[in-house]
């Protein structure tokens, strides 16, 4: 398990909506995202939402060529190729295995979906291989 000091997002258990914030677990093993900012970026009183841990994604710290945040489990495509690839957290780093390198720069990537809401993007690619 990695340290929970970064920005995370996941789907809420109560309604399936995505929330962004700080990830934590309680002594019973429940998983939460603590939200401290509203959608406009204004600080609010902290609100904890119980989340589905299977949908947990960590922010890579990078944005794509359109300024969108790149998250773990995003599906991205390289500007020189039209092949979708999954952003993964492997051996303590974010990687895009299909392209064979660690994700360190993002100026040639575009986020086109994620594996939870758009799994068909990855299925199409595996059919073409």
N, CA, C and O of each residue as an XYZ file, in Angstrom:
516
protein
N       0.845     -1.188      0.000
C       0.000      0.000      0.000
C       0.881      1.239      0.000
O       1.893      1.283      0.700
N       0.507      2.234     -0.773
C       1.288      3.466     -0.816
C       0.829      4.457      0.241
O      -0.243      4.313      0.828
N       1.649      5.451      0.469
C       1.292      6.473      1.441
C       0.112      7.274      0.919
O       0.011      7.537     -0.280
N      -0.774      7.658      1.819
C      -1.988      8.374      1.447
C      -1.828      9.876      1.655
O      -2.611     10.490      2.380
N      -0.818     10.470      1.022
C      -0.584     11.895      1.227
C      -0.927     12.721     -0.002
O      -0.941     13.950      0.066
N      -1.201     12.073     -1.116
C      -1.498     12.793     -2.344
C      -2.983     13.028     -2.533
O      -3.792     12.790     -1.635
N      -3.320     13.498     -3.713
C      -4.702     13.735     -4.092
C      -5.251     12.481     -4.757
O      -4.612     11.907     -5.639
N      -6.432     12.062     -4.335
C      -7.069     10.862     -4.849
C      -8.478     11.185     -5.317
O      -9.050     12.214     -4.957
N      -9.029     10.284     -6.130
C     -10.444     10.350     -6.475
C     -10.986      8.926     -6.483
O     -10.243      7.959     -6.651
N     -12.295      8.820     -6.297
C     -12.977      7.521     -6.310
C     -14.469      7.771     -6.413
O     -14.934      8.906     -6.305
N     -15.214      6.692     -6.623
C     -16.664      6.785     -6.703
C     -17.266      6.535     -5.318
O     -16.880      5.604     -4.611
N     -18.222      7.393     -4.952
C     -18.907      7.269     -3.670
C     -19.763      6.012     -3.645
O     -20.333      5.622     -4.664
N     -19.852      5.378     -2.481
C     -20.694      4.193     -2.339
C     -22.178      4.540     -2.376
O     -22.983      3.749     -2.869
N     -22.549      5.707     -1.862
C     -23.970      6.027     -1.749
C     -24.641      6.383     -3.075
O     -25.825      6.101     -3.262
N     -23.890      7.004     -4.004
C     -24.547      7.416     -5.252
C     -23.695      7.229     -6.510
O     -24.150      7.547     -7.609
N     -22.478      6.724     -6.369
C     -21.628      6.479     -7.525
C     -20.958      7.705     -8.102
O     -20.220      7.591     -9.080
N     -21.193      8.885     -7.527
C     -20.544     10.098     -8.019
C     -19.071     10.098     -7.629
O     -18.679      9.546     -6.601
N     -18.275     10.725     -8.470
C     -16.845     10.811     -8.224
C     -16.546     11.953     -7.256
O     -17.118     13.038     -7.362
N     -15.640     11.693     -6.307
C     -15.171     12.729     -5.384
C     -13.647     12.753     -5.404
O     -12.994     11.733     -5.624
N     -13.102     13.932     -5.172
C     -11.649     14.117     -5.122
C     -11.276     14.666     -3.759
O     -11.971     15.513     -3.198
N     -10.166     14.166     -3.237
C      -9.698     14.657     -1.953
C      -8.606     13.761     -1.404
O      -7.782     13.224     -2.144
N      -8.620     13.614     -0.093
C      -7.585     12.854      0.599
C      -8.151     11.500      1.017
O      -9.233     11.418      1.599
N      -7.409     10.446      0.715
C      -7.850      9.082      0.975
C      -7.437      8.635      2.362
O      -6.316      8.890      2.801
N      -8.361      7.959      3.056
C      -8.042      7.373      4.352
C      -8.954      6.176      4.617
O     -10.007      6.027      3.997
N      -8.524      5.329      5.550
C      -9.319      4.183      5.978
C      -9.481      4.234      7.492
O      -8.635      4.773      8.206
N     -10.577      3.666      7.962
C     -10.758      3.610      9.413
C     -10.372      2.232      9.945
O      -9.983      1.347      9.183
N     -10.485      2.064     11.258
C     -10.058      0.808     11.895
C     -10.934     -0.383     11.493
O     -10.544     -1.531     11.706
N     -12.109     -0.125     10.916
C     -12.997     -1.198     10.459
C     -12.712     -1.601      9.012
O     -13.314     -2.539      8.489
N     -11.790     -0.884      8.376
C     -11.447     -1.195      6.994
C     -12.304     -0.487      5.959
O     -12.247     -0.824      4.777
N     -13.102      0.497      6.387
C     -13.885      1.289      5.433
C     -12.973      2.309      4.775
O     -12.024      2.792      5.392
N     -13.259      2.633      3.538
C     -12.425      3.548      2.757
C     -13.179      4.856      2.520
O     -14.374      4.858      2.222
N     -12.451      5.974      2.659
C     -13.072      7.289      2.556
C     -12.224      8.244      1.725
O     -11.006      8.096      1.627
N     -12.881      9.207      1.142
C     -12.231     10.385      0.571
C     -12.710     11.577      1.382
O     -13.913     11.785      1.539
N     -11.766     12.361      1.898
C     -12.090     13.585      2.628
C     -12.016     14.745      1.646
O     -10.958     15.034      1.088
N     -13.134     15.397      1.444
C     -13.229     16.529      0.532
C     -13.088     17.814      1.341
O     -13.806     18.023      2.319
N     -12.160     18.671      0.927
C     -11.949     19.933      1.644
C     -12.145     21.159      0.742
O     -12.045     22.297      1.201
N     -12.426     20.913     -0.549
C     -12.677     22.018     -1.478
C     -13.928     21.712     -2.292
O     -14.207     20.554     -2.603
N     -14.679     22.753     -2.632
C     -15.827     22.546     -3.501
C     -15.363     22.487     -4.950
O     -14.166     22.580     -5.218
N     -16.292     22.333     -5.887
C     -15.931     22.174     -7.292
C     -15.225     23.392     -7.873
O     -14.543     23.285     -8.892
N     -15.384     24.557     -7.232
C     -14.716     25.778     -7.699
C     -13.353     25.984     -7.045
O     -12.677     26.975     -7.319
N     -12.946     25.051     -6.181
C     -11.644     25.148     -5.527
C     -11.646     25.920     -4.227
O     -10.581     26.172     -3.664
N     -12.832     26.311     -3.726
C     -12.933     27.042     -2.468
C     -12.913     26.070     -1.297
O     -13.551     25.018     -1.342
N     -12.175     26.429     -0.245
C     -12.110     25.568      0.938
C     -13.464     25.529      1.629
O     -14.154     26.542      1.748
N     -13.832     24.318      2.089
C     -15.086     24.102      2.807
C     -14.771     23.300      4.061
O     -13.645     22.836      4.238
N     -15.760     23.135      4.929
C     -15.589     22.231      6.066
C     -15.413     20.830      5.504
O     -16.124     20.435      4.581
N     -14.485     20.092      6.048
C     -14.176     18.751      5.542
C     -15.402     17.846      5.601
O     -16.121     17.809      6.600
N     -15.622     17.120      4.511
C     -16.703     16.142      4.420
C     -16.081     14.821      3.996
O     -15.309     14.771      3.039
N     -16.418     13.751      4.708
C     -15.915     12.422      4.374
C     -16.993     11.633      3.641
O     -18.141     11.573      4.081
N     -16.610     11.029      2.518
C     -17.513     10.177      1.750
C     -16.935      8.778      1.709
O     -15.761      8.597      1.384
N     -17.752      7.782      2.037
C     -17.289      6.410      1.907
C     -17.246      6.076      0.424
O     -18.164      6.406     -0.327
N     -16.160      5.414      0.011
C     -15.925      5.169     -1.413
C     -15.752      3.688     -1.700
O     -15.505      2.881     -0.804
N     -15.888      3.357     -2.974
C     -15.589      2.021     -3.466
C     -14.082      1.966     -3.704
O     -13.595      2.620     -4.627
N     -13.326      1.209     -2.905
C     -11.862      1.206     -3.051
C     -11.396      0.666     -4.403
O     -10.266      0.930     -4.813
N     -12.247     -0.084     -5.097
C     -11.883     -0.595     -6.424
C     -11.786      0.529     -7.458
O     -11.199      0.343     -8.524
N     -12.359      1.695     -7.147
C     -12.330      2.825     -8.090
C     -11.319      3.900     -7.679
O     -11.294      4.984     -8.262
N     -10.496      3.604     -6.690
C      -9.535      4.575     -6.184
C      -8.448      4.880     -7.220
O      -7.858      3.970     -7.802
N      -8.194      6.174     -7.440
C      -7.180      6.628     -8.401
C      -6.367      7.748     -7.763
O      -6.920      8.646     -7.129
N      -5.062      7.687     -7.933
C      -4.186      8.738     -7.422
C      -3.817      9.701     -8.551
O      -3.597      9.286     -9.689
N      -3.754     10.979     -8.222
C      -3.343     11.998     -9.181
C      -1.855     11.852     -9.446
O      -1.069     11.744     -8.505
N      -1.455     11.848    -10.715
C      -0.047     11.663    -11.086
C       0.788     12.911    -10.870
O       2.017     12.841    -10.841
N       0.131     14.056    -10.716
C       0.854     15.319    -10.624
C       1.050     15.967    -11.979
O       1.656     17.034    -12.079
N       0.536     15.324    -13.033
C       0.709     15.825    -14.401
C      -0.644     16.148    -15.028
O      -1.681     15.632    -14.610
N      -0.609     17.002    -16.028
C      -1.797     17.290    -16.820
C      -1.507     16.933    -18.270
O      -0.355     16.915    -18.702
N      -2.576     16.648    -19.016
C      -2.388     16.293    -20.425
C      -2.228     17.549    -21.270
O      -2.192     18.661    -20.744
N      -2.131     17.361    -22.590
C      -1.903     18.507    -23.471
C      -3.104     19.443    -23.558
O      -3.015     20.498    -24.187
N      -4.238     19.073    -22.930
C      -5.411     19.948    -22.855
C      -5.595     20.550    -21.464
O      -6.577     21.249    -21.216
N      -4.657     20.282    -20.559
C      -4.741     20.812    -19.203
C      -5.551     19.962    -18.238
O      -5.773     20.381    -17.102
N      -6.005     18.767    -18.654
C      -6.755     17.867    -17.776
C      -5.805     17.088    -16.883
O      -4.745     16.652    -17.332
N      -6.179     16.911    -15.618
C      -5.365     16.114    -14.705
C      -5.276     14.688    -15.222
O      -6.255     14.132    -15.719
N      -4.088     14.102    -15.099
C      -3.896     12.693    -15.440
C      -3.897     11.904    -14.140
O      -3.077     12.133    -13.251
N      -4.844     10.961    -14.052
C      -5.021     10.129    -12.872
C      -4.626      8.694    -13.186
O      -4.676      8.261    -14.337
N      -4.238      7.972    -12.162
C      -4.102      6.526    -12.268
C      -5.430      5.987    -12.801
O      -6.495      6.493    -12.448
N      -5.364      4.965    -13.648
C      -6.523      4.324    -14.273
C      -7.170      5.153    -15.373
O      -8.210      4.766    -15.905
N      -6.564      6.299    -15.727
C      -7.017      7.016    -16.917
C      -6.581      6.240    -18.148
O      -5.593      5.506    -18.127
N      -7.327      6.418    -19.202
C      -6.920      5.908    -20.504
C      -6.449      7.118    -21.292
O      -7.174      8.101    -21.444
N      -5.216      7.031    -21.793
C      -4.619      8.145    -22.525
C      -4.181      7.667    -23.905
O      -4.019      6.471    -24.149
N      -3.997      8.622    -24.787
C      -3.376      8.284    -26.071
C      -2.249      9.266    -26.316
O      -2.321     10.429    -25.919
N      -1.214      8.787    -26.969
C      -0.032      9.565    -27.294
C      -0.340     10.400    -28.528
O      -1.059      9.945    -29.418
N       0.194     11.613    -28.594
C      -0.110     12.502    -29.711
C       0.391     11.963    -31.049
O      -0.156     12.313    -32.095
N       1.416     11.123    -31.032
C       1.955     10.588    -32.283
C       1.268      9.284    -32.709
O       1.440      8.832    -33.841
N       0.495      8.687    -31.805
C      -0.174      7.429    -32.106
C      -1.629      7.534    -31.672
O      -1.966      8.369    -30.833
N      -2.467      6.720    -32.217
C      -3.878      6.726    -31.836
C      -4.218      5.457    -31.059
O      -5.288      4.878    -31.242
N      -3.298      5.028    -30.189
C      -3.487      3.811    -29.414
C      -3.778      4.160    -27.960
O      -2.961      4.812    -27.309
N      -4.937      3.735    -27.440
C      -5.216      3.997    -26.029
C      -4.337      3.144    -25.123
O      -3.995      2.010    -25.456
N      -3.980      3.704    -23.976
C      -3.152      2.986    -23.002
C      -3.580      3.392    -21.603
O      -4.064      4.502    -21.383
N      -3.395      2.476    -20.662
C      -3.812      2.683    -19.285
C      -2.667      3.236    -18.441
O      -1.537      2.755    -18.523
N      -2.967      4.252    -17.629
C      -2.004      4.797    -16.672
C      -2.089      3.931    -15.419
O      -3.161      3.780    -14.833
N      -0.948      3.362    -15.010
C      -0.905      2.457    -13.871
C       0.134      2.912    -12.857
O       1.064      3.647    -13.189
N      -0.037      2.462    -11.610
C       0.925      2.720    -10.547
C       1.695      1.421    -10.334
O       1.150      0.458     -9.793
N       2.963      1.389    -10.756
C       3.765      0.175    -10.730
C       5.112      0.476    -10.076
O       5.794      1.430    -10.448
N       5.480     -0.339     -9.107
C       6.780     -0.207     -8.436
C       7.041      1.222     -7.960
O       8.150      1.740     -8.087
N       6.001      1.844     -7.410
C       6.153      3.174     -6.837
C       6.165      4.318     -7.818
O       6.473      5.450     -7.445
N       5.828      4.039     -9.098
C       5.813      5.097    -10.102
C       4.608      4.921    -11.022
O       4.059      3.827    -11.149
N       4.210      6.018    -11.659
C       3.155      5.933    -12.653
C       3.776      5.549    -13.986
O       4.815      6.082    -14.378
N       3.128      4.615    -14.679
C       3.678      4.163    -15.947
C       2.572      3.994    -16.975
O       1.390      3.900    -16.644
N       2.986      3.960    -18.206
C       2.117      3.622    -19.319
C       2.821      2.467    -20.018
O       3.648      2.664    -20.908
N       2.471      1.256    -19.591
C       3.200      0.063    -20.019
C       3.188     -0.113    -21.530
O       4.188     -0.542    -22.105
N       2.088      0.205    -22.176
C       1.985     -0.002    -23.620
C       3.058      0.781    -24.373
O       3.561      0.332    -25.402
N       3.396      1.944    -23.854
C       4.420      2.752    -24.509
C       5.815      2.445    -23.978
O       6.800      2.970    -24.496
N       5.912      1.604    -22.953
C       7.190      1.123    -22.473
C       8.007      2.112    -21.678
O       9.236      2.031    -21.684
N       7.360      3.058    -20.982
C       8.141      3.976    -20.163
C       7.331      4.518    -18.997
O       6.107      4.403    -18.947
N       8.059      5.112    -18.064
C       7.434      5.731    -16.903
C       6.828      7.053    -17.330
O       7.342      7.730    -18.220
N       5.746      7.407    -16.695
C       5.066      8.665    -16.995
C       5.768      9.789    -16.243
O       5.560      9.967    -15.043
N       6.597     10.543    -16.953
C       7.324     11.650    -16.344
C       6.985     12.975    -17.006
O       7.100     14.034    -16.388
N       6.575     12.915    -18.239
C       6.197     14.108    -18.986
C       4.843     13.833    -19.611
O       4.528     12.690    -19.942
N       4.046     14.871    -19.773
C       2.688     14.635    -20.245
C       2.303     15.467    -21.456
O       1.152     15.422    -21.889
N       3.239     16.222    -22.012
C       2.877     17.146    -23.084
C       2.427     16.459    -24.367
O       1.903     17.129    -25.257
N       2.608     15.174    -24.492
C       2.183     14.488    -25.710
C       1.082     13.470    -25.430
O       0.889     12.542    -26.215
N       0.364     13.628    -24.333
C      -0.722     12.719    -24.001
C      -2.039     13.464    -23.903
O      -2.086     14.646    -23.563
N      -3.107     12.742    -24.208
C      -4.456     13.266    -24.050
C      -5.274     12.232    -23.290
O      -5.283     11.056    -23.655
N      -5.965     12.663    -22.230
C      -6.859     11.779    -21.498
C      -8.109     11.584    -22.339
O      -8.754     12.552    -22.742
N      -8.453     10.305    -22.606
C      -9.639     10.028    -23.422
C     -10.704      9.258    -22.643
O     -11.769      8.969    -23.189
N     -10.442      8.922    -21.389
C     -11.412      8.212    -20.568
C     -10.739      7.566    -19.383
O      -9.611      7.909    -19.029
N     -11.452      6.611    -18.760
C     -10.871      5.845    -17.659
C     -11.404      4.427    -17.711
O     -12.405      4.157    -18.375
N     -10.741      3.528    -17.016
C     -11.075      2.111    -17.131
C     -12.406      1.753    -16.490
O     -12.937      0.674    -16.754
N     -12.960      2.627    -15.656
C     -14.231      2.347    -15.002
C     -15.418      2.756    -15.868
O     -16.398      2.019    -15.979
N     -15.324      3.919    -16.474
C     -16.430      4.451    -17.265
C     -16.307      4.147    -18.750
O     -17.304      4.185    -19.471
N     -15.098      3.847    -19.220
C     -14.859      3.638    -20.655
C     -14.012      2.396    -20.930
O     -13.046      2.487    -21.688
N     -14.331      1.246    -20.349
C     -13.495      0.061    -20.556
C     -13.431     -0.368    -22.016
O     -12.478     -1.030    -22.426
N     -14.426     -0.001    -22.795
C     -14.437     -0.368    -24.215
C     -13.259      0.232    -24.978
O     -12.852     -0.309    -26.006
N     -12.712      1.335    -24.491
C     -11.547      1.927    -25.158
C     -10.350      0.984    -25.110
O      -9.572      0.918    -26.062
N     -10.203      0.263    -24.023
C      -9.099     -0.698    -23.908
C      -9.416     -1.993    -24.637
O      -8.511     -2.647    -25.155
N     -10.688     -2.373    -24.685
C     -11.090     -3.591    -25.403
C     -10.836     -3.447    -26.888
O     -10.376     -4.387    -27.536
N     -11.131     -2.282    -27.432
C     -10.901     -2.034    -28.865
C      -9.431     -2.196    -29.183
O      -9.067     -2.779    -30.204
N      -8.578     -1.675    -28.300
C      -7.132     -1.780    -28.531
C      -6.668     -3.228    -28.480
O      -5.857     -3.645    -29.307
N      -7.175     -4.008    -27.513
C      -6.722     -5.397    -27.418
C      -7.209     -6.219    -28.605
O      -6.552     -7.191    -28.980
N      -8.333     -5.862    -29.204
C      -8.810     -6.545    -30.407
C      -7.919     -6.250    -31.606
O      -7.786     -7.082    -32.504
N      -7.308     -5.071    -31.622
C      -6.435     -4.681    -32.749
C      -5.045     -5.284    -32.659
O      -4.307     -5.262    -33.644
N      -4.666     -5.824    -31.502
C      -3.317     -6.404    -31.337
C      -3.283     -7.842    -31.745
O      -2.233     -8.481    -31.670
